[in-house]
Amino acid sequence: MRCKVLSFVVLLALIKHVSSNEIQAYPNTNATLPCNISIQEDKMYMSLIRVNWTRGDSSVASFGGAEEQVKDGFSWDPTDFTDGDFSLTVLKASLVLQGVYECRVSYNFTDLPSSNVTFSILAPPSVFVPQKWVLLEKENQLECHARGFYPPPVYFSWTREEQVIQPPFHVEGDLSPDGYYTAVNNLTFYPSREDQNVTFGCKVSHRGNSQEVDIQLNVTYLPSVRLSVIQTRFSYTPLTLYCDVESFYPEDVSVSWFQNGTALPDPPATDQNTDRTYTTRRYFTLSPGQRQKRGKVECVVNQPEVADPVSTSADLDKLDPQDEAPLLTKSAKASVAMMCISIVLVFLLCFGFTWRRRDEKQKSLTVSGIILPPRVIVGQKGRVSVSIEGRRVDRVQTTWFLNDTPISDTSLTASEKGPLLTSRGEMGYYKLHTQGPLHSSGKGTQQLISALTFVPRITLHKGAVFKCQVFYAGKDKIVEERVSERFTVLSPPEVSEIQLAETENNPDVISMTVRATHFHPDVITFRWFCQGGELSPVASKASSSPQPNSEGFFSAFSQCKLPRSEVEKGATKVWVSVHHIALKQPITRETRGFIKRPCVSNIVSFTHASDQTFTLGCEITDFYPPKISVTWLKLGDGEEDDREEELIEGGEMWGPMQTHPRLFRATATLERKSIRQEKKNSGGGFTCRVQHCSLKEPIERHWRNGDNAAPTIPPSVLVCWSSEGVGVFSILLKGGHPKAKLLWAAGGPTFSPLVSSETEEIGDDGQRELRSVCALEKYTNLPSPPDKQLERHKNGQATSTYLSETKSAVTDPDTEGIKYIDEKVDSEDRDMDRYEETKFESEEEDGNKETEDNTGALHINKVNLRKGLKENERARLRVCVEITHPALQIPVYRTWTEPNEEISSSA
């Protein structure tokens, strides 16, 4: 027994669609723009291939038959075309080659899916930090340069001995003439003695790539300078000055002299006499230890080209004689002793009185008030300071307080963006500075500046005061105390864009809303304007005493309304100006024009026959402006559980595409794994969340596992003819929920319903498999059956065909288990008693029992194909199955048509 299976031949049966890619390359390197299309063909011919790469409106490379054009800077290998590889190589990538490239391929004049590739340059920065000397305990800045990067931005961070001292800071950079970007970041700090030879590092991050440069600080110690004079007895003799320079680093130093602001010239090394000879004087100071050694000192003068130097020497006892004590009598010694004692006592009394007055005068201090910064901004460093003047400020110490809480230097252990004071009263970011002693303009007085740097926070510093106590080291007595005035902590508002929305009760009126958040203090002003003048808001929430949030910040909004006709014209420009004390200039926001709420359809699903994955999708229509956001979320398991567990990947959006001058539409899809794997989470579902500027709240559509899901439908029906002329038609549906409905019909120009048999089982992959089988036999000029035979036999459908039931059915191995009839069927003149009314009545009474007894049997539908007026002419047999399912918007049809050669042979 033979079976003849007919199928359609499709030129391109399977094409893998290539999604959009993004390719990045370093400058002056080669990059490949992929374009791979899989074509199910035994062999491809180069003459039938057409390839065109374009960027914008210009063609980059094209291939068609024997013609090939490739612009300079690009290349490809046409020998790879027959393998479906149409990739294009960019030679020596540069900024001018950036853009969106489109690959269009056709085979045998059939357009294949196009591929879009976005090509961009990724250039990491070069980083360097200039080496420089920094002053000890003075404000200094280190500069970190990042050059030649693309695209912006970069992030700078600083480290000290591999410890982060400044977190990453976002910098957009400046555009250079060559098209790349440069950026500079400064580190401001006050070096201490511990910073000498310490390694500081600058780290620059760019698109996942980080570079770090380390430098060692060279700290300059400023010297202490003391000016002295060698006293002389006469005013008309030269006066010798000397300057002691102490405690400086590095060794190189130069000394210059000034008198009344005018530089004094260096003294000549020698003086010329009248006889053209020279005179010079050199100084050498003996230390006290060298002076006590006594002995002979010698001065030796060397001259060029003179072998024996000229020298002179002298004994210190002669140059520096020390008088011997004279010999006195006992009475003289007693008188001298009494005189000395009297002088000592008088001297001690005078010295004690003078010392007391001098000590009191030296210990007296002049302390200024606490100097506050002009503006205290939340999150920005502020500095308070106090100036101390006196003779002994080098022994002065200070202690700072916030209200009554002592402040310690925690700049190296706390983040500037962290809490300043915790709930337990511990300190956050505070940095103490002491500058001085500095020489003051007063005689013998010095100046000391004590400062405190802090990062303000509303909950801590609102209404607070700083206090500074001044005392001498080692003493508990407070010399002076200063308390600052209460200062206002400022925080500029964060202003949203103007949100346009339709008014609920009146769609002809558009409401415009702007929101200001995160500001302090609470006084804020909104002013609305249009091209004709100032507008009056209809709603505002910026009262004089709003309630702050947990961090102490305030929020407010203002609303204005206009007729829809004015907004839709697009010519009416509306803006709002936000005024606040923390702003140097008001913040302005402008309307973005016409707005339209989107319409979101319910989520539909369909299954891919190739890999058994399924896709969810919904349509978003009639919205404006085109910017729209779609997010897919996964719902929790359980029939009544609507928790949104997590954001999921795999979602794509097609569009937006303009449908009218001011209307757009888009399609959101989500591709999921195979149905068998998804059934493990049968209780879960998905949410499609759509956000648009016209919506106060996002629009959400939900889909759960178990909702309507379309089955997998094969492209054609399976046909098998028996040796007796009986045709068996079958179709296999996989998956889907709920069960699909199938209706078979056959005929020539018109169709008549047929009787079919359906079986349902679970396949090896865990999916539902629904198999529908229909058998029929062709006749011409068949007598009409009795009226009673035209009863509804199955699914409530009436049929005009004769029904026959087999007594035996076998399985054909070539048709995957389809049971068909191989029984001798009577001729066209077979007696119609087979269809007597009693049989139909028995079928109605014992239908259920008969179904159980003959589950393996098939009903043979007799199809009457009447001959036409011409001899040997009849209609072509057509068999169709209609598949309906709740997840399908319209029914799906699969049709088989009898070939012409079979008609001619049967005729």
C-alpha atoms as one frame of an Amber mdcrd trajectory, in Angstrom:
protein
   0.000   0.000   0.000   1.339   3.402  -0.941   0.567   6.882   0.415   1.159
  10.060  -1.542   1.884  13.121   0.617   1.527  16.599  -0.973   3.160  19.694
   0.501   3.886  23.294  -0.565   7.386  24.331  -1.584   8.491  27.572   0.039
  11.550  29.423  -1.346  12.656  30.936   1.953  11.191  28.710   4.632  13.248
  29.923   7.554  14.980  33.292   8.028  16.559  34.273  11.339  15.804  37.910
  11.921  18.838  39.906  12.982  18.118  42.381  15.747  19.762  45.790  15.978
  23.360  45.750  17.300  25.658  48.370  18.765  29.346  48.187  17.841  32.029
  50.243  19.553  35.668  50.538  18.492  38.810  52.299  19.571  40.136  55.067
  17.287  42.280  53.914  14.330  41.229  50.275  14.762  39.193  48.046  12.487
  35.616  47.111  13.393  33.194  44.651  11.801  29.528  45.639  11.360  27.646
  42.284  11.455  24.925  41.362   8.979  24.224  37.625   9.070  21.088  36.104
   7.565  20.417  32.366   7.590  18.672  31.143   4.426  17.446  27.562   4.101
  18.726  26.938   0.594  20.860  24.083  -0.741  22.874  26.522  -2.811  22.877
  30.272  -3.271  23.859  31.943  -6.537  25.910  35.129  -6.471  24.023  36.505
  -9.476  20.757  36.522  -7.462  22.215  38.335  -4.422  21.799  42.096  -3.921
  23.460  43.801  -0.936  23.387  47.486   0.011  24.934  49.109   3.114  23.757
  52.689   3.806  24.370  55.319   6.431  21.618  57.895   6.505  20.813  58.776
   2.900  24.212  57.840   1.462  25.354  54.431   0.223  28.530  52.969   1.755
  28.836  49.664  -0.097  26.674  47.887  -2.673  26.774  44.609  -4.586  24.534
  43.444  -7.407  25.450  40.824  -9.924  28.814  41.806 -11.392  28.780  45.345
 -10.020  30.448  46.115  -6.694  31.109  49.516  -5.100  32.795  50.086  -1.724
  33.718  53.524  -0.401  37.210  54.286   0.909  37.588  53.309   4.536  35.383
  50.185   4.215  35.869  46.621   3.001  34.049  43.266   2.811  34.545  39.761
   1.416  31.906  38.860  -1.242  32.952  35.203  -1.056  31.138  35.009   2.300
  27.810  36.094   0.755  26.846  32.541  -0.192  27.127  31.601   3.526  24.733
  34.388   4.529  27.519  36.631   5.871  27.191  40.194   4.512  29.272  41.901
   7.223  31.093  45.186   6.514  34.514  46.139   7.971  35.273  49.732   9.002
  38.970  50.535   8.458  40.684  52.924  10.889  37.642  53.916  12.926  37.175
  57.644  13.531  34.526  60.010  14.845  33.310  60.970  11.377  32.360  57.329
  10.696  29.920  57.123  13.621  26.238  56.601  12.903  23.498  54.065  12.179
  24.317  51.686   9.322  21.580  49.684   7.615  22.172  46.403   5.791  19.593
  45.495   3.110  19.806  42.113   1.362  17.598  40.588  -1.338  17.785  37.200
  -2.987  16.097  36.431  -6.277  14.353  39.835  -6.029  12.917  38.870  -2.592
  13.735  41.349   0.177  15.161  39.781   3.299  14.857  41.355   6.775  17.160
  44.322   7.125  19.661  44.835   9.958  20.549  48.083  11.726  23.979  48.511
  13.368  24.882  51.526  15.489  28.617  52.242  15.224  30.321  54.519  17.735
  33.828  55.377  18.952  35.031  54.492  22.454  38.234  56.334  23.371  39.632
  55.984  26.924  41.294  59.060  28.433  44.991  59.631  29.014  45.550  60.722
  32.629  48.361  62.733  34.190  48.871  64.813  37.321  51.508  67.635  37.182
  54.142  67.362  39.908  54.214  70.418  42.156  55.393  71.638  45.535  52.671
  72.261  48.112  52.843  74.575  51.142  52.601  73.087  54.594  49.217  73.750
  56.300  48.136  76.050  53.478  45.258  75.562  51.044  46.638  73.724  47.984
  45.156  72.171  44.877  46.235  69.139  42.876  45.080  68.992  39.271  44.169
  65.759  37.459  43.900  65.989  33.658  41.974  63.513  31.465  42.439  64.038
  27.734  41.313  62.484  24.484  38.271  60.521  25.704  34.970  59.902  23.940
  32.086  59.852  24.653  31.613  61.888  27.829  31.405  61.747  30.815  34.305
  60.627  33.056  34.423  60.130  36.826  37.302  61.457  38.979  38.212  60.105
  42.408  41.238  60.753  44.685  43.050  58.414  47.067  45.655  58.822  49.799
  47.724  55.735  50.467  45.047  53.741  48.553  42.291  55.114  50.821  39.515
  57.047  49.065  39.461  60.692  50.209  37.185  62.041  47.461  34.453  59.799
  45.977  33.836  59.588  42.220  32.779  62.938  40.754  30.899  63.239  37.443
  32.507  65.564  34.829  31.150  66.020  31.300  34.343  67.608  29.938  35.045
  70.152  27.197  35.041  69.417  23.479  38.444  69.736  21.782  38.966  70.812
  18.140  39.772  67.194  17.219  36.315  66.060  18.376  37.456  64.379  21.599
  36.917  65.620  25.144  39.174  66.864  27.931  38.379  67.293  31.615  40.157
  68.570  34.740  39.376  67.862  38.379  40.973  69.581  41.388  41.656  68.227
  44.862  41.694  70.955  47.514  43.424  70.063  50.806  45.721  71.362  53.561
  48.971  69.323  53.725  50.338  68.310  57.111  53.792  67.075  58.096  52.513
  63.503  57.769  51.826  64.102  54.055  55.542  64.412  53.185  56.418  61.687
  50.615  52.900  60.226  50.900  51.433  58.749  47.700  48.316  60.436  46.362
  46.397  58.922  43.443  43.929  60.184  40.845  41.602  57.567  39.359  39.603
  58.306  36.197  36.762  55.935  35.196  35.280  55.891  31.718  32.718  53.401
  30.402  33.919  50.575  32.638  37.619  51.372  32.070  39.676  52.872  34.894
  43.132  54.497  34.875  45.049  55.702  37.914  48.134  57.922  38.300  50.092
  58.126  41.562  52.281  61.035  42.728  54.284  61.742  45.884  53.830  65.097
  47.545  56.732  67.498  47.959  55.830  69.629  50.974  57.490  73.031  51.377
  58.111  74.110  54.988  57.957  77.882  55.315  60.884  79.238  57.379  60.755
  81.352  60.508  62.738  84.567  59.932  64.354  86.730  62.630  66.124  90.065
  61.912  68.957  91.288  64.220  71.623  94.031  64.245  75.260  94.310  65.437
  75.244  97.290  67.768  77.874 100.039  67.320  78.845 102.904  69.564  78.664
 105.599  66.880  75.867 106.471  64.515  78.166 107.493  61.686  79.751 104.046
  61.360  78.294 101.282  59.125  75.532  99.154  60.708  75.749  95.412  60.264
  72.443  93.475  59.979  71.950  89.741  59.915  68.859  87.609  59.256  68.351
  84.171  60.813  66.311  81.836  58.540  65.284  78.645  60.367  63.170  75.493
  59.977  62.710  75.529  56.203  62.590  72.800  53.509  63.948  72.170  50.879
  67.525  73.359  51.129  67.504  75.867  48.253  66.733  79.350  49.552  67.734
  82.894  48.623  67.657  86.059  50.742  66.914  89.545  49.443  67.001  92.828
  51.335  64.538  95.714  51.003  64.409  99.183  52.549  61.123 101.117  52.431
  59.882  98.690  49.786  62.895  99.190  47.483  65.280  96.299  46.851  68.794
  96.818  48.219  71.657  95.790  45.919  73.999  93.035  46.974  77.141  94.449
  48.690  80.312  94.244  46.537  82.731  91.506  47.393  85.712  93.924  47.066
  86.363  97.697  47.028  88.878  99.327  44.677  91.488 101.688  46.121  92.947
 104.736  44.475  96.065 102.833  43.496  93.914 100.332  41.551  94.257  97.682
  44.291  91.287  96.071  46.043  90.091  95.805  49.620  87.613  93.306  51.062
  86.329  92.245  54.474  85.089  88.772  55.282  83.126  87.701  58.364  83.377
  84.527  60.363  81.572  83.993  63.654  83.078  81.671  66.239  80.645  79.577
  68.178  80.822  79.736  72.012  82.507  76.341  72.090  85.172  77.423  69.587
  85.721  80.640  71.569  86.359  78.733  74.815  89.027  76.604  73.159  91.207
  79.709  72.851  94.534  79.295  70.992  95.672  80.733  67.661  93.401  81.666
  64.745  94.748  82.182  61.239  93.427  83.877  58.095  94.798  82.440  54.840
  94.376  84.245  51.475  94.788  82.227  48.253  95.167  83.771  44.842  95.143
  82.167  41.425  98.499  81.161  39.966 100.201  81.805  43.370 101.837  78.773
  44.911 102.324  80.123  48.473  99.278  81.731  50.101  99.567  84.799  52.307
  98.473  84.294  55.916  98.320  86.040  59.243  97.648  84.678  62.715  96.946
  85.932  66.215  96.366  84.536  69.683  92.823  84.696  71.017  94.161  85.745
  74.408  95.388  88.957  72.736  92.423  89.413  70.418  89.865  88.494  73.049
  91.495  89.140  76.456  89.677  87.925  79.557  90.330  90.169  82.681  91.606
  88.389  85.831  89.849  89.040  89.123  91.759  91.687  91.237  93.109  90.824
  94.697  90.926  92.355  97.463  91.224  92.578 101.246  88.719  90.918 103.564
  86.932  94.201 104.374  86.798  95.105 100.688  85.399  91.682  99.914  82.690
  92.103 102.590  81.734  95.546 101.264  81.546  94.250  97.714  79.422  91.279
  98.853  76.939  93.494 100.729  76.722  95.819  97.758  76.112  92.930  95.402
  73.404  91.491  97.646  71.644  94.860  97.836  71.819  95.297  94.081  70.482
  91.769  93.541  67.556  92.353  95.907  66.629  95.618  94.245  66.977  94.015
  90.863  64.785  91.075  91.872  62.067  93.384  93.151  62.107  95.448  89.991
  62.308  92.399  87.794  59.417  90.695  89.561  57.176  93.729  89.188  58.198
  94.220  85.551  57.848  90.510  84.776  54.341  90.415  86.164  53.242  93.345
  84.056  55.051  91.897  81.038  53.503  88.439  81.537  50.021  89.908  81.855
  50.628  92.009  78.754  51.976  89.038  76.779  49.114  86.755  77.837  46.433
  89.196  76.792  44.624  88.105  73.584  42.355  89.827  71.082  39.747  87.365
  69.763  37.404  88.290  66.908  33.829  87.124  66.549  33.032  83.902  64.678
  32.927  84.585  60.936  30.153  82.597  59.193  30.054  81.800  55.442  27.748
  84.083  53.434  25.639  81.106  52.223  25.326  77.693  53.867  24.171  75.192
  51.195  23.162  71.613  51.989  25.825  69.180  50.784  28.409  71.904  50.043
  31.364  72.628  52.309  31.015  75.590  54.653  33.746  77.214  56.755  33.598
  79.155  60.024  36.672  80.852  61.483  37.928  83.037  64.323  41.037  85.300
  64.429  43.278  85.462  67.553  45.995  88.127  68.049  48.587  88.351  70.856
  52.256  87.952  71.781  52.084  84.270  72.654  49.559  82.824  70.252  51.969
  79.967  69.511  50.813  78.421  72.825  47.118  79.050  72.189  44.678  76.167
  71.564  41.002  76.210  70.535  38.033  73.869  70.946  34.942  74.012  68.718
  31.377  73.057  69.656  28.129  72.545  67.739  25.673  73.917  70.272  27.150
  72.146  73.344  28.610  69.082  71.595  32.424  69.081  71.184  33.683  68.736
  67.603  36.713  66.633  66.655  38.488  66.302  63.302  36.907  63.317  61.507
  37.648  64.261  57.909  39.642  61.076  57.235  37.139  58.652  58.805  33.775
  60.019  57.636  32.228  60.612  54.253  31.262  64.139  53.276  27.900  62.793
  52.067  27.232  60.725  55.161  25.481  61.740  58.403  27.178  64.532  60.326
  25.878  63.525  63.735  24.349  60.112  64.347  21.536  59.404  66.773  24.141
  58.550  69.411  25.755  61.964  69.078  28.902  60.790  67.260  30.578  63.122
  64.804  30.447  62.915  61.007  32.499  65.060  58.607  34.328  67.964  60.322
  37.810  69.238  59.495  39.739  71.571  61.826  42.334  74.055  60.518  44.919
  76.122  62.396  46.847  78.743  60.427  49.730  80.606  62.022  51.320  82.090
  64.018  51.495  84.936  61.491  53.313  88.190  62.091  50.872  91.012  62.700
  51.315  94.674  61.980  51.475  95.451  65.699  54.851  95.501  67.465  55.651
  92.031  68.759  52.121  90.686  68.163  51.230  87.578  66.151  48.025  86.288
  64.590  46.449  82.817  64.719  43.426  81.753  62.631  41.358  78.778  63.790
  38.792  77.462  61.256  36.284  74.634  60.939  35.074  73.098  57.655  31.788
  71.153  57.703  29.120  69.793  55.361  25.690  71.190  56.363  22.659  69.036
  57.011  19.215  70.437  57.836  18.330  68.041  60.647  21.572  68.917  62.479
  22.371  72.533  61.663  18.952  74.133  61.403  18.845  76.756  64.183  22.244
  75.623  65.537  25.193  77.801  66.643  28.952  77.232  66.654  30.992  77.982
  69.765  34.800  78.430  70.026  36.739  78.339  73.322  40.303  79.793  73.467
  42.839  78.730  76.135  46.596  78.235  76.611  48.158  74.799  76.247  48.384
  73.007  79.575  45.906  75.385  81.239  42.265  74.621  82.001  41.231  78.246
  82.281  39.254  79.516  79.274  40.712  82.846  78.149  37.980  83.766  75.643
  34.762  82.236  74.294  32.873  83.215  71.158  29.401  82.096  70.012  28.175
  82.539  66.450  24.809  83.831  65.347  22.140  81.391  64.189  22.477  80.765
  60.469  19.997  79.602  57.832  20.706  76.353  56.006  19.763  76.637  52.309
  18.834  73.919  49.845  17.898  74.887  46.266  14.741  73.234  44.883  14.741
  70.449  42.333  12.140  71.488  39.747  10.399  68.977  37.476   9.399  69.521
  33.886   5.901  70.854  33.259   3.502  67.899  33.195   0.519  68.278  30.852
  -2.619  66.180  31.342  -6.255  66.188  30.367  -8.661  67.389  33.043 -10.804
  64.511  34.267 -14.152  66.317  34.263 -13.450  68.525  31.239 -11.316  67.012
  28.430 -11.290  70.361  26.630  -9.045  71.840  29.351  -5.354  70.888  29.767
  -3.784  71.161  33.219  -0.086  72.055  33.539   1.659  71.022  36.745   5.210
  71.716  37.983   6.691  70.295  41.190   9.520  71.580  43.379  11.159  69.210
  45.883  14.116  69.005  48.257  14.235  72.736  49.137  14.752  74.674  52.382
  13.525  76.993  53.817   9.847  76.560  53.041   9.128  79.880  51.274   8.914
  79.395  47.494   7.181  81.280  44.673   5.787  80.035  41.343   5.060  82.534
  38.557   3.347  81.425  35.326   3.761  83.308  32.054   2.654  83.043  28.458
   3.463  85.152  25.434   0.644  87.534  26.324   1.622  88.128  29.940   1.487
  86.541  33.386  -1.021  83.759  34.183  -2.813  83.016  37.428  -2.337  79.506
  38.868  -5.503  77.574  39.704  -3.923  75.287  42.280  -0.863  75.591  44.495
   0.551  73.831  47.508   3.268  76.144  48.782   1.817  77.441  52.047   3.861
  79.413  54.559   4.138  76.491  56.979   4.161  73.150  55.098   5.269  70.024
  56.892   8.853  68.898  56.111   9.801  65.317  55.394  12.000  63.135  57.599
  15.166  64.852  56.296  13.818  68.358  56.837  13.199  69.207  53.162  10.009
  70.726  51.763   7.982  70.003  48.625   5.417  72.055  46.728   3.579  72.141
  43.405   1.755  74.676  41.283  -0.831  74.142  38.565  -2.166  76.245  35.699
  -4.858  75.437  33.109  -5.408  76.391  29.462  -7.999  75.424  26.819  -7.044
  72.383  24.785  -7.325  74.365  21.559  -4.552  76.719  22.700  -2.217  73.860
  23.660  -2.865  71.776  20.541  -2.012  74.686  18.261   1.542  74.464  19.531
   2.020  78.223  19.145   1.123  79.176  22.714   4.346  79.079  24.746   3.893
  78.737  28.514   6.680  78.830  31.102   6.922  78.941  34.866   9.563  80.735
  36.941  10.463  79.297  40.375  11.982  81.692  42.939  13.739  80.636  46.139
  16.257  82.233  48.474  18.789  79.428  47.781  18.804  80.233  44.057  21.024
  82.918  42.582  18.849  82.895  39.464  15.229  81.649  39.155  14.663  78.230
  37.586  12.526  78.276  34.428  10.593  75.409  32.843   8.775  75.567  29.494
   5.900  73.531  28.065   6.686  70.862  25.550   3.547  71.386  23.435   0.577
  69.202  22.615  -0.011  66.035  24.693  -2.236  62.992  24.208  -2.846  60.066
  26.574  -1.911  56.642  25.140  -4.410  53.819  24.636  -3.009  50.448  25.767
  -4.571  47.182  24.572  -4.792  43.957  26.543  -1.811  41.604  26.434  -1.981
  38.898  23.772   0.311  35.885  23.410   1.418  33.602  20.618   3.822  30.664
  20.311   6.784  30.225  17.911   6.688  26.810  16.222  10.462  26.741  15.646
  11.791  26.857  19.223   8.559  26.632  21.241   9.078  30.032  22.813   6.141
  32.329  23.266   5.804  36.089  22.991   3.578  38.519  24.890   2.604  41.799
  23.305   0.323  44.808  23.572  -0.428  47.766  21.308   0.086  51.392  22.456
  -1.727  53.863  20.219  -2.724  57.519  19.839  -0.175  59.184  22.131   1.926
  62.372  21.954   4.745  63.343  22.486   6.495  60.230  21.148   8.699  59.660
  24.182   7.236  56.670  26.060   8.609  54.075  28.476   7.574  50.391  28.747
   8.611  48.132  31.630   7.837  44.423  32.044   7.509  43.003  35.557   7.023
  39.466  36.782   4.073  38.739  39.064   4.274  36.456  42.083   3.037  32.868
  42.042  -0.458  32.003  43.149  -3.835  32.760  41.654  -4.507  35.681  44.004
  -0.942  36.942  44.346  -0.344  40.204  42.464   3.056  41.039  43.930   5.564
  42.412  41.427   8.698  40.442  42.179  11.331  41.772  39.808  12.081  43.571
  36.572  12.628  41.083  33.772  14.680  41.296  30.576  13.677  40.311  27.066
  11.301  43.181  26.451  11.468  45.191  23.249   9.465  48.040  21.795   8.785
  48.619  18.110   8.294  52.276  17.235   7.114  54.847  18.053   5.776  55.360
  14.514   3.863  58.456  13.473   0.307  57.732  12.310  -1.029  61.295  12.206
   0.647  64.738  12.382   0.558  64.562  16.197  -0.192  60.924  17.006   2.145
  57.944  17.401   1.786  54.234  18.012   4.142  51.535  19.296   4.172  47.824
  20.066   5.665  46.347  23.254   6.727  42.692  23.189   8.271  40.275  25.680
   9.863  37.025  24.524   9.909  34.219  27.079  11.489  30.778  27.364   9.924
  27.512  26.191   6.393  26.668  27.294   7.565  23.526  29.053   9.940  25.478
  31.287   7.392  28.237  31.878   4.836  25.725  33.189   6.972  25.291  36.295
   5.761  28.742  37.288   2.167  28.112  36.226   0.764  30.374  38.889   2.735
  33.479  37.918   2.204  36.112  35.281   3.496  39.358  33.812   2.671  43.055
  33.914   3.255  45.570  31.128   3.692  49.046  32.667   3.445  52.047  30.314
   4.674  55.480  31.456   4.070  58.738  29.605   4.261  62.415  30.503   0.473
  62.695  30.118  -0.183  60.097  32.826  -0.329  60.825  36.533  -0.081  57.080
  37.187   1.325  54.434  34.792  -1.088  52.281  32.775  -0.727  48.575  33.561
  -1.967  45.485  31.736  -1.711  42.034  33.356  -1.338  38.547  31.884  -1.207
  35.310  33.894  -0.146  31.783  33.012  -3.378  30.009  32.253  -4.907  32.924
  30.406  -5.723  32.614  26.726  -2.695  31.343  24.793  -2.851  30.468  21.112
  -1.686  26.979  20.087   1.084  26.215  17.622  -0.519  25.702  14.186   1.363
  23.874  11.378   1.538  25.561   7.949  -0.543  22.854   6.157  -2.710  19.787
   6.697  -1.467  16.224   6.259  -3.211  14.184   3.460  -3.186  10.429   2.821
  -5.223   8.557   0.159  -6.085   4.854   0.506  -6.121   2.372  -2.354  -9.915
   2.573  -2.379 -10.008   6.339  -2.999 -10.676   7.414   0.605  -8.745  10.521
   1.671  -7.668  11.023   5.281  -6.870  14.637   6.300  -5.231  15.414   9.651
  -3.722  18.365  11.536  -1.798  18.448  14.842  -2.022  21.465  17.210   0.445
  21.850  20.105   0.008  23.863  23.279  -2.524  26.615  23.783  -5.135  27.292
  26.416  -8.067  26.676  26.419  -8.731  23.915  23.873  -9.112  25.108  20.280
 -12.207  24.338  18.163 -11.856  22.849  14.669 -14.421  22.641  11.855 -13.722
  20.684   8.641 -15.435  21.531   5.364 -15.087  20.381   1.748 -16.549  20.938
  -1.693 -15.938  22.642  -4.975 -17.042  26.237  -5.459 -18.889  26.056  -2.113
 -18.121  24.216   1.131 -20.176  21.792   3.206 -19.319  20.905   6.812 -17.723
  17.505   7.519 -17.567  15.173  10.481 -14.165  14.794  12.111 -12.576  13.022
  15.042 -10.361  14.709  17.682  -7.990  13.111  20.167  -6.048  14.902  22.907
  -2.926  13.768  24.775   0.256  15.090  26.413   3.374  14.936  24.252   6.941
  14.068  25.235   7.751  17.760  25.741   4.913  18.162  28.260   2.642  20.136
  25.914  -0.962  19.454  25.016  -1.341  17.819  21.582  -4.725  18.042  19.824
  -5.033  15.835  16.693  -8.016  16.232  14.377  -8.713  13.664  11.600 -11.313
  13.824   8.815 -11.986  11.132   6.137 -13.901  11.675   2.887 -14.752  10.009
  -0.419 -15.418  11.836  -3.700 -18.638  11.219  -5.695 -20.388  12.878  -8.620
 -24.207  13.253  -8.955 -24.826  11.502  -5.635 -28.587  11.117  -4.849 -29.843
  13.513  -2.262 -30.262  11.952   1.173 -33.596  11.965   3.029 -34.469  15.106
   4.973 -34.147  13.310   8.245 -30.551  12.566   7.437 -29.789  16.287   7.360
 -29.744  16.466  11.160 -27.062  18.054  13.294 -24.559  15.287  13.746 -21.628
  16.992  15.416 -21.036  20.379  17.093 -24.534  21.466  16.150 -23.701  21.613
  12.386 -25.959  20.297   9.608 -24.340  18.291   6.765 -25.571  17.207   3.379
 -23.018  14.402   2.979 -23.639  10.702   3.481 -22.040   9.309   6.622 -20.472
   5.873   6.757 -18.702   4.144   9.562 -16.006   1.511   9.169 -15.788  -1.727
  11.025 -12.048  -1.815  11.014  -9.268   0.752  11.067  -5.518   0.335  10.851
  -2.560   2.557  11.439  -0.478   3.756   8.520   3.176   4.011   9.593   3.796
   6.782   7.052   1.242   9.131   8.597   2.388   9.136  12.227  -0.350   7.000
  13.699  -3.348   8.329  11.671  -6.138   5.736  11.426  -7.799   5.548   8.024
 -10.214   3.276   6.123  -9.014   0.412   3.912 -12.384  -1.290   3.467 -14.105
  -1.926   0.152 -16.678   0.803  -0.296 -19.775   0.230  -2.386 -20.255   1.962
  -5.694 -22.248   5.105  -6.293 -25.458   3.081  -6.760 -25.125   1.448  -3.370
 -28.474   1.106  -1.701 -29.358   4.045   0.543 -30.870   1.723   3.154 -27.565
   2.175   4.986 -28.870   5.608   5.966 -32.238   4.529   7.203 -33.923   6.632
   9.799 -33.698   3.888  12.381 -29.909   4.089  12.304 -29.924   7.808  13.056
 -32.381   7.286  15.868 -30.223   4.575  17.368 -27.212   6.887  17.081 -29.049
   9.583  19.003 -30.124   7.209  21.757 -26.885   5.306  22.113 -24.431   7.988
  20.963 -22.310   7.847  24.047 -22.137   4.097  24.037 -21.264   3.976  20.338
 -18.485   6.500  20.875 -16.953   4.322  23.534 -17.271   1.167  21.459 -15.872
   2.661  18.220 -13.219   5.063  19.398 -10.819   3.832  16.728 -13.271   4.199
  13.833 -13.469   7.094  11.364 -16.524   8.579   9.738 -16.278   8.696   5.966
 -17.776  11.883   4.587 -19.083  11.551   1.018 -18.528  14.724  -0.941 -20.649
  15.245  -4.093 -18.708  17.021  -6.838 -21.308  17.490  -9.599 -20.133  17.525
 -13.205 -20.529  20.683 -15.246 -22.287  21.208 -18.567 -19.234  20.154 -20.520
 -18.313  16.502 -20.744 -15.657  15.148 -18.391 -15.605  18.408 -16.428 -16.105
  18.628 -12.672 -15.056  21.020  -9.912 -11.725  20.698  -8.083 -12.013  19.239
  -4.596 -11.094  21.674  -1.817 -10.762  20.644   1.846 -10.496  23.315   4.542
 -10.201  23.262   8.339 -11.246  26.324  10.410  -9.381  26.815  13.756 -10.931
  29.172  16.299  -9.427  30.120  19.664 -10.032  32.973  22.180  -6.415  34.145
  21.766  -6.819  34.548  18.000  -8.471  37.725  16.789  -9.754  35.974  13.622
  -9.971  32.251  12.784  -7.030  30.532  11.109  -7.611  28.463   7.965  -5.622
  25.639   6.389  -6.766  24.552   2.909  -5.895  21.620   0.590  -6.798  21.861
  -3.110  -6.932  18.910  -5.494  -4.228  19.104  -8.223  -5.330  19.473 -11.848
  -3.682  16.242 -12.959  -5.857  14.176 -10.611  -9.004  15.774 -12.040  -8.038
  14.869 -15.567  -7.135  11.290 -14.621 -10.379  10.709 -12.724 -12.416  12.165
 -15.573
